[in-house]
Amino acid sequence: PRMDITGFTWHHALSPLLSDRVLKKEIQGHKYLVQNYFNGSYSSGYWPAECAFSERIIQTLSEEGFDWVVVANSHLSRTLSDYPLSFGTSGCNINPPNLADRVTTNGTNWWNGQIDGRGGTFAAPYCYQAHKAKYVNPETGTEYKITVVPMADLLSYRDGFSEQGTNTIDTNIAPFENPSKPSLVLLAHDGDNAWGGGASYYQNAVPNFSNAAALQGYSPTTVQQFLNDYPVPDSDLVKVEDGAWFNAENDWGSPQFINWLWPMYTNDFEFDSNGWTEDARNWAVLTAAENFVIMAEDLEGATNINNIVNPSAVSSNAELAWHFLLPGYTSGYMYYGKSLDMEIKQTIAANNAVFYANQVISSNSGTDNTPPSVFIPQRYPYNPGEIGFGPTYGYQQHLNSADFTVWTFAFDVNGIANAELKYRLDNDGINPLTNNDNETYAGGSSVGDWQSITMIERIFPTGNITSDPEIDFFVLPDYISNEYYAEIQGVSEKLVDYYVEITDNNGNVTRSKIQHVWVGENLNVNPTISFAPESNYSSTPLDVTIEATDNTDPNPTIYYTIDGTDPTLASPTAVSSTVINITETTTFKAFAEDVDGNTSDIVSKTYFIGDVDGFVVYFKPPTSWTSSPKIYWWNAEPSGALTDASWPGENMTESCNGWFSYTFNGVSSTNLIFNNGSGLQTADLTVSGESYYEWDSMSWVSNPGISQPCLTISPSGNTFANGSQVDVTLEATDTTFPNPTIYYTTDGTNPTLGSASSISTITLNLTATTTVKAFAQNSNGDSSDIQTEIYTFEDLNTITVYFKPPTSWAAPPKVYWWNPEPSNSWPSASWPGENMTLHDSEWYKYTFTSIDAINVIFNNGSGGVGTNQTEDLYADSDLWYEWGTGTLSTNVAENNNHFKIYPNPVIQKLKIDSSTDFTNYKLFDSTGKLIKEGKIINSEIDVTILNKGVYLLHLSGYNISPRTVKLVK
C-alpha cells in the first residue's frame, strides 16, 4: 500500500500503562471506526500513541491481529551490550538503561546527536533493522511474538522541524548496511507539531527527500511493503526497553513514562510513600472505575464494540459504562497536566462509567467473579544500586540505594483482603532470550523460589493535598484506588523478578505481569538490630530480646540502653544477642558494631507494661470546611491497644480558635490522617503525644495560641423535638492554670462572676427552649469570651423510609443511618444498622420520629456498595427506594402511574405519554451540563439541535413530583 492506516488506540491512550482489558477495547474501538468510516480493511501494523511501547502489550496486540508494531529505536540501542553511556542531551538524558534489559549483542557502529535538547546514541544497522520481540504469558508459558519496526527517533524529530537531506543516512547508517538484512529508515512524528504537519511538508519536503533518497540509491517504501519484501525470521529475537519516543518534554523517552506518571519521591531520591502527584492520583481514579466496568461486563456477558462506540437505546449498561470510561485514558490529559481542566477529565469519565456499571452490579447482588484491578506496578528508584539521572534528579548523577520500593494502585468493588509483593533472585544474573524461566510464575532451574512481602496499604488522597493553585478539582471521584507498596531490602548485584498479587474479599486474585530489575552493589554493609517479641505490650513482666546480625561478622557487638537515652560505646554491651526482663514500660535503644567497625543506626522500641496514659491531638481545618473534621488512625501503639479506624474516621471535638481535638486513651503513638470525609485530607502523619497540626501550613505547629482558658459547649445549639432531653456539656480547660471556673446563665442574660458556676465542667439537662450563655475564668483572672448557644424545642416530622431489596437477599434488609437533623434527634446506629419491618409482600419500612432529615444506607449486613448495600441516601420526607431502580418519587408499589417517552433513540421530536401533567423540561449532557430547557408543548419536545449522544431528561410541573429519565439522540 502507498498509505497504511495503522492500528491505534481509540482515545490516544498510552498502551503500556493500560490493563489488557482496556487496551483491547481501545484497539477494537479504533478498528471499528476505521472499518466503518474509512471503508477499508484494517492494517496488520500498530502505531502506539507517543510511540510508547512495552513488551507487556505484545500478547494483546497479537490477539487483536497485529503482525508488527513501531517502536522508538532509542529503546533498541539502550539494550545493547556496548551502549556508550554518556549523560546529556546527545546521549542519555534520562535514567541509564537497567541491566535487566541488556542483551549480549554489540552495536559497534555508534553515532549520536540531538535537536532542541532531544537526542540519543544509536547503532547501525541494528537500530534500523526490523526484529522480533516476544512476551511470555507468565501463567501458561505461551510465547507471543511480533515484528518490531524501529522508527528513527532522532531523524524523525529533526524531520518534524525542517526539511532533511540524506547526509546523516549517508554517513552513519548506509556504510554499515547488511544486504541480507536491509535497514529501514522510518520517519515518524506528530503531524500537528512544529512544521511537520503543514502543507509544505507533504507537498515539498516529502517529495524532495524521497527523490534525494532515490538518487542516492535508496528505495522509498512503506512498512508493510518492506516487511513483505524482507520478512523477519522468528529467530531474530531482540529485547525492547520500555519507553516512548524522546519527543515528550521532561520525559525524553523515560522507560517509566514519567511525563504521564511523574514518580513520587523524596528530596533524598527515595520513594515517598506519602507522596502525591496529579498524574498518580488520576491513574488511581481510573483503576477504581475500571474494576466497576469490568465487573459489569463480566456480569452481563459479551459486549458489542458498535454499542460502545455509538451508544443507542440498545446499548447495555456495561456497554455504556465502557463508552464513558475509555475517554478518561486520553494521554493528553496527563501530558498537559494542570492546563485548563485536564486533571478532572479522568474523574468525569470514571464517575459516569461507574453510574452505568453500578446498575448492572446492583441487579446481580451476591455474584462477584471479577478479580481486583491492579495498575501496572512501578518501582523507585528505577536503577537500584546504580546511577540515577534525568529530570527527576535535576540532571545530576546520583548513586541510588540498592533497596527499592515496588508500588501500585489496586481496587475491588467488594474490597481487598490481601496484597503481597512477590520476588525471586536469578541464579546467574542473566535473563537470556532463549530461556523463559524468568518469565513464568512457575520459574525453573535458573531462578530461585518466590519470596513474599506484605504490602502496606495507604488511603490515597482524592483532593489537592499539595494546595497547588494551578489545580482545581471541582469534580471529585466517587471512588479511588488505594496505594500499596513494599520495599525489597538487602539485595546486592542480583537480577530480580517481581510481581504483585492482590486478593479481594471473595477470594478472586489478580497477579500482575512479571517485571525484572538488576540491583547493583548494596553499599549498606552495616549490621542490623532487631527486637522480639513483635508485640510491644504486655499486662505482665516481659522478656525482651535484642539481636544483631551482620553479613560477614557472626558475632557483632550490641550497645544498648533501657532508660531512653542514646547508647554510646560506653553503654552496656552484649555479643550477638541479649535477653532483658522488664517489669514496667521501658524504651530500648541499641546499635551494633561489627568486627570491621561498621555500625548500624540506633534503633529504638518501647515496650509497654500495664496501663498507658494516652494523649490529645489537635487539628485546625480551613475555614471553608463546614462540618467537624474527621480523624482516621491505624497502627496504634501499643500493638492491639486500638483497632484501626474505618475510613474516613471519627468526628473531632470542637475546641477554641478554630481548633478541634481528639483524645487517644491507652495509646502511646499512632498513624493518622485528618480529613473532611469527602476528598480533602492531610498526608499520612505520625503522632506520639499532645500535638497540633494546622491545615493552612500543612505542618505540626508549637504554641498555636489557643485561648486560655478554653470554653466549649457541646452539642451546639440546634432544633430538637418536643418531649426529648438534650444534655449540654460545658467544659473549660487551661494548660497553665488548670481547673478554670465556668459562669453561666440559662435565661438569655449575660453571665457575670455572680452567676451560677462550676469548676471545669457541668452538664445541663434541657427539655425546653433555652439560651445558654457562659464564660470561663482561670485562677490568674484571665477570662474567655462569652459564648452563646440557643436550643429550640418544637414539634418535628416523622419520616418513613421504604426499601424493596433484590429477591436474592435474605429477609429482612437492614437500614443504617447517620447525621440526623437536628443533631442528636435520633440515637446513633452501629453498622450495619437495624432490621426493617415488612410493609407488604415486597417492600420493607423503617420509621424515624421527631426528625427533619437523615442519611440512610439500605444493606443486607455485608459490605460492598452496589452488591450488598445502596449508595448513601438522604431523606427529608418519606423515601421509597427500589434496588436496581433507585429513588422513586412515589410509592410505585401502591401508585403505578403510566409513563412513556418515545421514540428513544430520537431524531427530531420526542413524545411524552404520561398520566402526570409535566409542563417543563431540562436536558443535561453526560457531564451534568444543562444543554436545553423549555416548556412542553402538545406533549412533545423538539431535540433536533442536539448532537448524537446520551442525555438526561428532567421533567417537572406544578405541585407534582419530577421525573428524570435517560434519552439517546
N, C-alpha and C positions, 0 to 999 in steps of 0.2 A: 504493500500500500504506500501511496505517496504521503498520506496523513493517517495516523493511527490514534483514535480517541481512546486513550488507555483507561484502565480501571482506576478508580479513585474512591475516596470516601465522600459520601453524600454531603456532609457538612464541613469539609476541610478539617477533619479530625486528625489528631496526632496518633497514628496507628499503634506505635509501641506502648502507649500509655492506656490503651483500651483493653477491656476484657475481650475474650473470644466472642462472646455473645453480642456485644456491642459492635465490634469490628465487622462481624458478619452482617448485621443489619445495615451498617453504614455502606458496605460494599454492595449489598443487594439493592439498597435504595438508589445508589448511583447507577447500577446496572439497569434497573427498571426505567430510569429517566432516559438513559442513552438509547435503549431499545425502543422506547415508545415515542420519543420526541426527536431523535436523530435518525430514525428509520434505518438503523444499521445493526450489524452483528457486533457483539462485544469483543473487545481486544483480549488477547491472551496475556497481555502485559499490564503491570500495575505500577502506577506512579504514586508513591506515598506523599501526602502533603508535607511540605518542607523537606522533602526527600528523607524523612525521618524513618529509620529502619531499625529493626532488631530481628535476630534470627527467631525470636519467640513468635513472630507472626507468620512464619513460613507454613505451618500446618493449616492455618485459616486460609491463607492465600491459595494453597494447593486445593483445599476442599471447595473453594469458590471458583476453581477452574483456571487459575493463572499458571502460566509456564515460566514467566520471567518477571523480574522486579528491578527497578532502577535504584541504585544505591550511590551515595557520595563516595568518590574514590579515595577521599581522605581516610575513610574508615577501612579501606583495604591497606593503605600504606602504613597505618599505625599498628597493624598486626605483624608486620614483617620483622624478622629476627634482627636485621641490621638497621632498623629505623634510626636515623640520626637525630636523636633528641636535641633540640635547640630551642630554648624558650624565646618567645617573641612573636610578632605578627607574621613573620615569614617562615615560622616553624610551628612550634606548639604554643598556642596562646591560651590553652585550657589545661585541665588535668592531664598529665602524661598518660600514655596507654598503660592499662593494668596488665601485668604479665600473664594473667589468666587467659588473655586473648592472643598471646604470641604464638606464631607458627614457626616452623623450622626453616621456612623459605627465606632466602635473602633477596632484597630488591636490587642491589648492586648499582644500578644506574639512577642516581638520585638527582633531583633538581628542586628548587623551591622558589617562592615568590609571594607577593601579596598585592592587594589593592584596597584602599580605604580601610586599612587595618585588618583585612581578612586575608588569610593566606595559609600556606602549608607546605609540606615537603612530600614529593611524590616520586615513585619509582616507575621507570619504563622498562619493558612493556607491561609489567604485572598489573599496574593500576589502571590500564586502559584495555584490558582483556576481559571478556565475559568468562565467568567461572560458575561453579555450582556451590551452593551453600545448603546446609541441612539443619533440620530441627528434629530432635528425637522426643517423641511423646514419653514423658517420664513414667507413666502408668503402664503402657503397653510395650514400650521399647520400639515401636514402629518408627522408621525413618521417613521423613518428608523432605524432598529435595526440590530446589528451584534454581533457575539460572539467574545469577545476579549480574546486572549490566551496569558497569560503573559510569557515572556521569563525571565529566572533568570539572571538579569542584572550582578550582581557581580560574581556568579558562572560561567557564560558564559565567562566573561573576564578572569577569572583565568584559565578556561579550554583552552583558546587560548594560554596560556603561558607554561603550564606544565600539566602533567597527573594528573587527580583528582581522589581521592577516594570518599567514601560516608560519611566521617566523618561529614561534615557540614550538610548534609541531616539528618544524624542520630541524630545530636544534636539539630538543630534549626528548622527543618521542620517536620520530621516524628512524633515526640512526640505529635504534635498538630493536627494530621490528623483527618479529619471528614469523616468517612467511607461512609456516604450518599452523600458526595460531594468530591470525591477524588482530591488530588493535582497532578499537573503535573510539574515536574522539567524539563523545556525545556532549553537546552543549544544551544546558537546561537551566532556566532561571525564571523568576517571577515575571510574567509578561506585563504586569502593571507597575513594576518598579523602575525607577530611573528612566533610561531611554529604550530599554529592550522591548517595550510593548508598542512603540509608536509605529506609524505607517512607514516612516523612512527605514525602520529596522527591517521590516518584511519586504518592502519594495526595493530597497537599495542594498543594505548591509548583507542580507542573506544571499541574494544572487551574486554579489561581489565576492563574498567569502567562498561560496560554492564554486564559482568559476576559477578563483585563485587556487583553490584546493585541487580542482581537476587539472589545471595547468601544471601543478607540481606532481601529478601522477596519482593523487589520492582519489578515492571513489566515493562520491556522495551517495548516501543510502539512508534507509530507515532502520530502526532497531529490529523490527520483525524480519525484514528482508535480510539483514546481516545475520541474524540467527538461523534463518532458513539456509543461507549460503554456508555458514560456518557453525554448525550445531556443536554444543559444548558436551563433551562426554561426562558421564556421571562420576568418573574417576577424578575429574579436575576439581576436587573439593578444596574450599578455602574457608577461612574464618572472616566474618564481617563484624567489626566492632559496632556496638550500639551508637546511635547518634544521627543527627540531621546534617544538612549541608551547613557550611560555615557562614551562610548569609546572615543568620539571625544575630543581631547585635547583642552583645553581652552573653552570648551562648557559644558562638564560634564553632559549632559542631560538637558541643559537650556530649559525652556518652551518657550523661544523666539528664539531658534535655532541660537544662536549668532555666532557660528562658520561658518555659512552660511549667516549670516546677522548681521555683527557687528553693534551695535547701534551707533547713532550719539548723543553725549552728551558732556557737558562742564566739566571743572575741578571741578565744584561745583555739579556735578552729576544731572544736569538739561538737558532737551532736547536742543540740539543745532540746531536751525532752519537753520543756515548757515553751518551745518556740512557736512562732505563728507567722505564716506568710499568706497573702491573699490567694495565691495560686493553690497552696496546700489546702487551705480552707475550702476552696471550690471543688477540688477533687474529692474532699470528704463529703461534700453535699451530693455530688454526682454518684459516688459509690453507694450511698444510702438509697437514693432514688432508684438506682439500677436494681437493687435487690427486690424492691416492691414490683417493678415492672417485670423482671424475670419470673418472679413468683406468680404474677398474674398470668403470664404466658404459659407457665408450667401447668397452672390450674385449668386454663381454657383449652389448651392444646395448640395445635399449629396455627400460626398467624400468616396472613397473606400480605406480602410486601406492597401490593397495589393498594390495600386498605390502610396501610401505614403511610405511604407517600401521599395518597389522595384520600383523606378521610371522608366518609359519607355516612348515610344513615345505616348502611350495612356493616360499617366498621365496628368490630367488637371493642369492649373497653380495654382489653390488652393491646389491641392494635392502636387505639387512641393514645394509650399510655406511651407506647414506643414513639408515636408521631410527635408527642410533646417533649419526650426526654431527649431524643437524639440531637436537636439543635444546640443543646447545652454543651456538647463536646466540641463545638467550633473552636479551633485552636487560636483563632484571632482574639477571642475573649481573654485568654491567658497572655498572649503575646503583647497586646496593648494594655493589659493590666488595668491601671487606675484611670485610664482615659474614659471620659463620658460616664456611662453606666455599665461598662463592660463587666464589672465584678458582681452584678446581680443577675446577669443573663442565666447563669447556671441555676441559680435559685428559682427563678421563674419557671424555667424548663422543668426542674425537679418537682416543684410544688404542683404544677399542672399534671405531670405524669403520675404522681402519687395519687392525686384525686381520682383518676380513672382506674389505676391499679387497685386501689382500696375497694372499689365497688366489686371487683372480682374476688378479692381476698375475703371480704366480709360475707359474701354469699357462699363461701366454701369453708366455713368455720371448722376448725379442727384438723384440716388437711394441710400438711406442710412437708413437702419432699424437696424443697429448694434449699441448697446449702448457702452459707453466708457469701456475700460479695466481698472480695478482697482486692484492694488496689495493689498493683504490681509492687512488691517490696523494694524499698530504697535502702541504701546504706550510706553511712557517713563515718569517717571520710571515705572517698572513693578509692584511694590508694593507701590503705593502712600500712604503716611501717615504711612508707616510701614518700617521695616528694609530692606535695600538692602545689598547684599553680593555677592562675587564671583569675577571672573576675571575683570569685568568692574569696580569694586570698589577696585581693588588692594587687594582683600581678606581681607578687613576690613569692619566691620559693619558700616552702615551709615543710619541715620534716614532720609528717603525721605520726601520731601514736599508732602502734600496731593493734591496739584494741579498737574495735569498731562496733557501731550500733546498726542493727537492721530494724527498720520501722515501716509501718504500713497503716492504712485505714481499713477497717472492716465493719460490716453492718449486717444484721439479720433482722427480718421483720419480727421474729419471735425471740430475739435476744441471743447473745453469745455466751456460751458456757465456759469456753476454754480457748486460749491462744498460746501456741507453742512455736518457738523458733527451733528448727532442726538444722544441725550442721554436722559435717564429717570432714575428715582430713584425707587428702590424697596421699598415696604412699610414696610417689616419686616426684611430685610437683609438676607433672606433665599431664595434659588432657589431650591426647592425640586424636586427630580426626578419624582415625581408623578403629578407635575403640570407644564404646558407648557406656563404659562403667560409670563415668561421672554424670551421665545424662539421665539415668533412671533412678527411681526410688529404690529399686532392688539392689543396684550397685553391682559389684563384682570384686574380683581379687585385687584390683589396683586401687581400691578405696577402702577406708575404714568404716566402722559402724556409725550410725547416726547417733548424735547426742542431742539432748533436749534442754531448752531453757524456757521457763515460763515467761511469757511476755507481760510487760507492765501495761495496764490499761490507763489511758488518760482521756478524760472527757474533753473533746476538742471544742474550743470556743466557737460559737456561731457569729459573735459580734466582732466589731473592730476594736480588739483589745489593745492595739497599739495607739489608738486615738489618732490615726493618720487622717489629717484633714482632707486628703485627696480621695478618701473612700467614703461613700455614703451607702450603707446597706439599708436602703429604705424599704426593702422587702427582705424578710428573714426566712430561712428554710424551715419547713415543717419538720424535717428530720435531717440529722447529720451523723456521719460515722464517727466512731471513736478512734483514737490513735493507739496503736500497740507497738511496743518497742522492747528490745532486749540487746544487751551488749555481749559480744564474744571477746573473751579476755585470754591472755596468756599464750596466744598462738604466735609462733615465730618462724618465718621463712617456710611457709606451707601454702599449698593450694587448697582452698576451702570450697566445698559445695554447700549450698544452704537453700532452704525454703521455709515458708511458714505454714502452719496447719491450724485452721480455725474451725471450731466445732460449735454448732448452735444448740439451743436448749432442747431440740428434738433429736439430737444425735447426727444431724446432717453435717458433713465435713467438706471443707474446701482445702486442698493443698495447692499452694502456688507453684509456678514453674521453677525448676531448679536454676539457680544462678551460681556463678563462680567468681572467686576473688583470690588473687595472690596477696598474701600477707607478708610484708617484708620483715626485717630483723626487729624483734621485740627488744628494745633497749632497756626495758624495765627489768633489771637483774636483781632488784631488791627482794628481800624476804617479805613474807606476808604474815599478818596477825589475824587470828580468829578467836571467837568466844563461843562457849557452849555452856548451858543449853541455848537454843534459839529463842525460846520464850523468855522474856525478861521480867516476869512477875511470878511471885510465889507468896502464898499466905504464911508459909513457914520458912525456917532457915534453909539455905540453898548452897550446894557445891557448884562453884563456877570454875570452868577450865579455860585457861589461856594457852593457846597453841601457836607456835611459829613454824612456818615451812619455808624452804628455800630450794631452788632448782639445783644448786650444787653443794650446799652445806647441809648435811643431815641433822646437825645439832646447832642451829642458831641460838643466840642468847636473847632472852626476853628481859626487858627493863620495864617495870610496871609500878603504878601507884594505885591506891584504893581510897584516896582522900580527895579526888577530883583535880589534883594538881598535875601538871605535865611532867612525865618521867624524864630523867636525865641518866647519864652514865653512872651517877651516884645512887640511883634508886635501887630498890630490891631487884634481884635477878633470879632467873631460872633458866635451865637449859632445855630447849625444845618445847616443854610444856610444864604447867603447874596447875594444881587444884587448890582453890581457896574457898573456905566455908564462910558464908556471911549470914548474919542474924538481923541485919537492918538494911534499909535502902543504901546501896553503895554504887559509886561511879568508878569504874575501872578505866585506866588509861595505860596503854602499853605500846612499845615499839620493839622491833627485833633488829639484831645486827648479826651478819654472817661472818665467816672466817676471813673474808676479803675486805671487811669494813663497810659493806653495803648495808644501809639501814632502811627500814620501812618507814612509812608515815606513822605518826601517832594515831592509834585507833582507840576510840572511846565507846564504852557501852555502860548504861546504867541498869542495874537490876533492882527491882522494887520488891520490898518485903513489907507485907501488911498494907495499911491504908496509904493512899496517895491523895494529896490535897486538891489538886486541880488549879484552874486559873480562869480569868475572864479575858476575852479578846474583843476588841472594838473595831468597828468599821464605819467610815464616813462615806456614804454614797454621793453621787452627784445630785444636785437639787432637782434634776429632771426626772428622777425616779419617783413615782407617785405612790408606791407602797413600800412596806418594810422590806429591806434586803434579806436575802436568804444566805445561809451558810451551809456549805456541803463539806463533809470531812471524811477521811479514810486513813487507814493505817495508824490509828491512835496508839500511843504507848501509855502504859504497858500493854503488851500484846493481849488482846481479848478484853481489855478494860471497857471498850466502847465499840459497838457494832458500827460498821461503815454506814453512813447515811445513804438514803435513797435520793437520787437526783430529782430536783435541784437543792434539796436540803430543807432545813428548818428556818422559820421566820426568826429574825433577830429582834431584840427588845430595844425600843427607843430609849436613848439616853439624852444628853443635853448637847446644844450647839451643833445639831445635825449628826451626832454620833449614835451608833447602835451597838448593842453589846450582846454577847452570848457567853454563858458560863459552862465550862467543861469541868465536871466533877469526877474525881478519881482518875484524872488523866495528867500525864506529865508533858506530852507533846503530841502533835497531830499534824497531818497534812490537811489543807483546807482550800476552798475556793469561795470567795464572796461573789454573789450573782443576783440578778433581778428576777430570775425564774423564767425569762423569756428571751435569752440570747446574749445578754451582756454579762461578762464575768471577768474576774481577775485571772492572772496566771496562777499556776499551782503554787501554793505557799506552804511554808512550814512554820509552826509556832510552838514555843515551849514555855511560855509564861505570859503574864499580862502584857499585851501588845496592842498597838494602834496602827491600823492600815487605812490610808487615805486614797480614794479613787482618783482625785484630780492629779496627784503627783505619782500615782501608781507605785507607792513605796510605803514602807514602815516609817512611822514618824515618832519622835520622842517629844514629851511635854506638849501635847497638842492643844492645850489651852481650853480644856473643858471647864465650864464654870463651876466654881466651888462655893457653897455646896451645890450639888446637882439634885434637882427635884424631878421626879417622873410620876405621871398619873396614868394608870392603866386599868381597864382599856380606855381609849379616847372616847370623848363624848359622841353619842350617836342616838338613833331612834330605836326603841325597844318595845316589845309587846306588853300591853297592859296585863297585869297578873303575873308577870315574871319578876325575878330579882336579879339585879346586876351588882356584883361585888367589885367595887372600885378600890384599888390599892394605891395609896400614896406612899412613895418611898424616897428617902433623902440619903445621899452618900456624900462623903468628903474624904479625900485621900490624906489631907493634912490634919484636919480637926474632925475626928470621927464622931459618929452619933449626933448629927445635927437635929434640931427640933423643927417639926412641921407645924405651922399655924394655918388653920383652915376655917372656911365657913361653908354652909350649905344653903344659905338664903339669898345669895347673889351679891352680898356686900363684900367689900374688900377686907381681907383679914388683917389683923394687927397683932402686936405682941400680947394683946389681951384676949385674943380669940382662942377657941378650942385648940389644943395642941397634943402632939405625941412625939416621942423620941424615935427617930429613924423611919418608922413605918406605921401605917394604920390602914385598916380596911373598912370602907363604908358600905353598908348593905342598903342599896337603893331600890325602891319599889314604885316611886312616883317621880314625876318630872322634877329635876333638881339641878341647880347650878352650883358646881363645886369650884371654889377659889382657894388657892393655897400658895404659901411660900415657905422656904426653909432658911434657918439661920444657924450658923455654927457657933462654937464656943468663943471664937475670936470676934464675933459680932458681924461677920460677913453674911449677907442675905442674898438669896436668889430672887429673880423677878417673880411677880405674881403670875401664876398660871390659872387659866380658866377652862373648864370643860363643862358642857351642857348635856345632860342626859334626859331625853324626852321619851315619855311612855305614852303610847297610843294604840288603838286597835289596828292590827296588821292583817295581811291577806292569808288565805290558805291556798297552797299550790299543790296540785296533784300531778305527778309525772307518770305517764303510761309508756309501756315498752312491750313491743312484740319481738321476742327473740327468734332465732332460727330454730327449726324443729330438731336440729342435732344437739341442742343444749339440754342438759338435764335441768328439770324444773326444781325450784323456782330460780329465776335470774336474781342477781344482786344489784343494788344501787349504792354507789359510793358518792359522797358529797363533800364539798368544802366551800369556804368563803361565803357563808350565809350573809344576807343583807337584811336587817342590820347585823353587824358582827355580834357574835355570842347569842343571837336569837334562836339558834338551834344547836344542840350539842354536836361536837366534832365526831367524825366517823373514823374507824380504823379500816384499812384496806383488807378485804375487798368490799366492805360495806355490809348492808343489811339485806335479808331476803325480802323480795317484793311479794305482794299478795295477788291472787288471781282475780282479774277483773271480769273476763269472760273466757271462752274456750281457748283464745289465742293471746290475749293481752294481759299484762300484769301492771300493777299500780303501786305507788307509794305516796303518802300524803305528808306534806310539811305544813304545820300550823303556825300562825303568828309570825309570818315571814314575808319579806318583799321580793327576794330573789335568792337564787342559789346555783352553784355549779354542780353538775352531776356527771357520773360515768356509769352506764349500764354494763355489766360484765357477768361472766359465768364462774368467777372465782379464780381464774388463771390469768396471767399477764399476756400481753400481745395485742397492740392496737390493730384493729381490723380483723383479728382472728378470734380473740376471746373477750374483747371489750370494744365499746364505741369510742369515738373521739371525745374530747372534753365538750360538754354541753352547758348551756346557760339557760335557766328558766326563770322568767319573771311573771309567768302566768302558767296555766295548765299546759303541759307539754306532752305531745304524742310523738313517739319515735319508733319507726319500724326498721328492723335490721335489714340491710340491703337496699333500703329506700331512703332513709334519713328522716329528718324532722318533718312532720306533717302539720299543716295549719289547722286541721280539724280532725276529729275522731273518725277516720275513714272506716273503721270497723262498724260505726253506727250511722255515718253520714256519707254515703258513697256518691258524691256529686259527679255528674257527667263532665268530661273534659277531653278535648282532642284538638291538635293542630295538624294541618295538612296543607299541601304536600310537604314532606320532610325527608329528603332534601328539597329545598325550594329554589326556584329560579327568579320569579318576579313577585307574585302575590302569595302571602301566607294567610290562610283562612283559620279562624278560631271558632270551634264548635264547643260551647260550654254552657252549662246551666247557671254559671256565675256571670254576672254582667260586668266584665272587665272593660274599662274605659281608657286606660293609659298603658303605654308600654315603654320599656327601655331595653336597648340591645347593647351587650357588652362583649368585647372580644375575649380570647382565652387568657389574657393577662389581667382582666378586670377593668379595662379601659372602656369608658362609655363611648359608643360609636354613633348611636342614633336614639332619639326618643320622640314621642308624639302621642297623638290621640288615635284610638282605634276607630276606624270609620267602616260601617257596614260589616263588622266582624272581620276586617281584613287589614293587613299591614303590608305596605309596599317595601320590599327589600332589594329592589333592582340594583341600587347603588353599592350593595355590599360586595366585597371581594369573596372569592371562594374560601371557605374555612368553617370552623366550629364556633358557634356563638351561644351566649346565654340570653334568653328572652325572659324579662321580668314583667309580669302583668299585674296591674293593680286597678283599684276602683274605690268608690266612696263606701266606707263602712263595710268593706269585705276583706277577707284575708287574701294577701297577694300570693302569686304563684310564680315559680321560676322553673323553666324547662330548657333543655338543650336543643339547639337548632343548627342544622347543617345547610350551608349555601353551596 
